[in-house]
């Protein structure tokens, strides 16, 4: 498992590491302690991914709202 902090991970890095964690858990063959550590790391990585996706959604929503505002202003100037 990686020693990188959550904040330093990009979405892609967190996603890729999460995929690896899931594969390792699904493959089995790890001790209970290892499995628990993998599970905990997976939870951390899922939170990182969720934060990135929520941030992306907020940026998209803001951009769409700006676009709608600009269109509405354009219509009111013409009308």
C-alpha positions in Angstrom: 0.0 0.0 0.0 1.1 3.5 -0.7 2.4 6.0 1.9 1.1 8.9 -0.2 -1.4 11.2 1.6 -4.9 11.4 0.3 -4.5 15.1 -0.6 -1.6 14.3 -2.9 -3.5 11.8 -5.0 -5.1 12.8 -8.3 -8.4 11.2 -9.1 -6.7 8.8 -11.5 -4.1 7.8 -9.0 -6.7 7.1 -6.3 -8.9 5.2 -8.8 -6.1 3.1 -10.1 -4.9 2.2 -6.5 -8.5 1.5 -5.5 -8.9 -0.9 -8.5 -5.7 -2.7 -7.3 -7.0 -2.9 -3.7 -10.3 -4.4 -4.9 -8.4 -7.0 -7.1 -6.2 -8.0 -4.2 -9.2 -8.4 -1.9 -11.2 -10.4 -4.5 -8.2 -12.7 -5.1 -8.1 -13.7 -1.5 -5.1 -15.3 0.0 -4.3 -12.5 2.4 -4.3 -12.7 6.2 -7.2 -11.1 8.1 -4.9 -8.2 9.2 -3.8 -7.6 5.6 -7.4 -7.8 4.4 -8.5 -5.3 7.0 -5.7 -2.9 6.0 -6.6 -3.2 2.4 -10.3 -2.6 3.2 -9.4 0.6 5.2 -7.1 1.8 2.3 -9.9 1.1 -0.1 -12.3 3.2 2.0 -9.8 6.1 2.1 -9.3 5.9 -1.7 -13.1 5.8 -2.3 -13.4 9.0 -0.3 -10.7 10.7 -2.4 -12.4 9.7 -5.6 -15.8 10.9 -4.2 -14.3 14.3 -3.3 -12.8 14.7 -6.8 -16.1 13.8 -8.4 -18.1 16.1 -6.2 -15.7 18.9 -7.0 -16.0 18.2 -10.7 -19.8 18.2 -10.4 -19.7 21.6 -8.6 -17.5 23.1 -11.3 -19.8 21.7 -14.1 -22.9 23.1 -12.3 -21.2 26.5 -11.9 -20.2 26.6 -15.6 -23.7 25.6 -16.7 -25.3 28.2 -14.4 -22.9 30.9 -15.9 -23.9 29.8 -19.4 -27.6 30.0 -18.6 -27.1 33.4 -17.1 -25.3 34.7 -20.1 -28.0 33.3 -22.4 -30.7 34.9 -20.4 -28.9 38.3 -20.4 -28.5 38.0 -24.2 -32.2 37.3 -24.6 -33.2 40.2 -22.4 -30.9 42.6 -24.3 -32.5 41.6 -27.6 -36.1 41.7 -26.4 
